Each structure stands twice: as C-alpha cells, then as structure tokens.
Amino acid sequence: HIQALYRGKKARQATAVMRRHIRVIQRAGRRFVSKFELRRKILSSAMPLQRTHAVIQIQRMWRGYMANVDFILLILATIKIQSFARRYIVATEYHYLLKGLVRAQANFRGRQARQIIATRLENSVRLQAAGRRFLAKLEMR
C-alpha cells in the first residue's frame, strides 16, 4: 500500500512538471505565431514595396522563422533530456526506497519469527518442568 501511494505521488509530481513544460512551450508557440501574423499583416497592408525591399523583408521573415523553429527544437530537446534525467533520478530514488522497505519488512518478519521461537522455547521449558515435577511426584510416592 505504501509503495502504491509513493508511486501515485511521484506520478502526480511528474504530471505537474510536464504540465508546466507544456505551458511554457504553448506560450512560446503562441508568441511566435502572433509575431508571424503581425509581420504578415504589416507586409500585406503596406503600399506596394519595391521588389528588392520586398525580397529583403521576405528573407528577414524567413530567417526569423527558421531561428524560431531552431529555438523551439532546442527547447524540445532540452525538455527531453531533462525528462530522461528526472526519470533516472526518480527511478534510482524508487529503487533505494523499495530496497529499504524490503529490508524493513525482512527485519520485522525476522523479529516476529524470533519472538515466536522464544515463546515456543519458553512453553517447551515449562512443559519439561511440568513433566519433571510430575515424574518427581510419582517417585516420591
């Protein structure tokens, strides 16, 4: 039961972390889309530009778009690396916790078994003493 609670807690924490990362990505994506739409509106509403000026604008927008795509890919790769690192850390923590729980269970069961053996030994000693008393009484008669 303790292990299930621990796994549930860790899963909720991982889900919360993932949600935060998704919000960051969504925010960056919305920001990028809004900038791209604004540039497109500026270009479409402006007076007819000279050909070279229009080409320069298009190239600038394309380079900005590619830089944003590279940045988003970099963020996604960073998030992936972080998730692998966090997964490894959580797995090792879980492993050590599980190892500790198994050790605690073993100690508890060993103590319980030793107590049972001790009471059985006491009972057998009492039984022997009662048997010897009985034999001694028989000899005395």
N, C-alpha and C positions, 0 to 999 in steps of 0.2 A: 504494500500500500504506500509506503514511504517513497519507494522508487517511482511509482506512478505519479505521485504528487510532484516529485522533483522533476520528472520528465515533462509534466504539464507546465510547470513553472518555466522551465528552460524554453519550451516551445512557445509560450506566450511572450517571453522576452525576445526570442528570435523574431517572432511575428511583428512585434512592436518596432524592432530595429529595421526590419525590411520595409515596414510602412513608412518610417521616417526617410529611408533612402528613396523610396518610390516618390514621396512628396518632393524631395529635392530634385529628382530627375524630371518630374512633371513641371515643377516651377521653371527649371532651366529650359525645358521644351516649350512651354508657353511663352517665355520671354523671347526665345529665338523666333517662334512663329510670329509674334507680334512685331518684332523688328523687321522681319522679312516682309510682312504685309504692309507695314508703313513705307518701306523702301519702294515696294511695288506701286503703292498709291501715289507716292511722290513722282515716280517716273511716268505713270500713266496720266496724271493730271497736269504735268508741266507742258509748257509750249513745246512744239517740235524742236528737239535739240539738234545741234549739228551732228553729223554722222560720227565723227571722232569722239565727241563728247559723250554720245550715247554708248559707244563701244567701251569707253573708259568706265562709265557708270556700270555697265553690264559686267565688265571684268572685276570691278571692285566688289560688286554684289556677289559674284561667283566665288571670289577668293574669301570673302567673309563667310559665305555659306559653307565652303569647304573647311574653313578654320573652325566654325561652329560644329560641323559634323565630326571633325577630328577631336575636338574638345569633348563632345558627348561620348564618343567612343572611348576616349581616355577615362572619363568618369565611370563609364560602364565597366571597363577593365579593372579600374581601381576598386569598384564595389565588389566585383567578382573575387579579386584577390583578398579583400577584407573578409568576404563571407567564408572563403576557404580557411583563412587564418582563424576566424572566430569559431568555425565548425571544429577545427582541430583542437583549439583551446577547450571548447565545451566538451568534446569527446574525451580528452585527457582528464578533465575535471570529473566527468561522469565515471570514467574508468576507476580513478582513485577513490571516489565516493563509494562506488559499488564494491571495490576491494575492501574498504573499511567496514562497510555494512556486513559483508560476508564474514570478515574477521570477528566483528562484534557478535554475529549470530553464532559462530563457532565457539567463541568464549562463553556465551550464555548457555549453549547446549552442553558444553563440557562441564561447566559449573553445576548445571542441573543434573547431569549424569553422576558427577562425583557426590552430590547430595543424596541421590537415590542409593548409590552404593554404600554411603556412610550409614544411612538409616537401615539398610538391609544388614549391614555388618553388626550394627547395634542390636537389631532384632535377633540375629543369629546368636550373638553373645548371650542375650537374655534367655533365648531358648536353651542354649547349652547350660547356662547356670540353673535354669529351672529343672532341666533333666538331671543334672548332677545333684541338686537338692533332693529330687525325688529318689534317686538311687541311694543317696546317703541316708534318707529316712528309712528306706527299705532295709539297709544294712543295720541300722540301729535297732530295729525290731527284733 
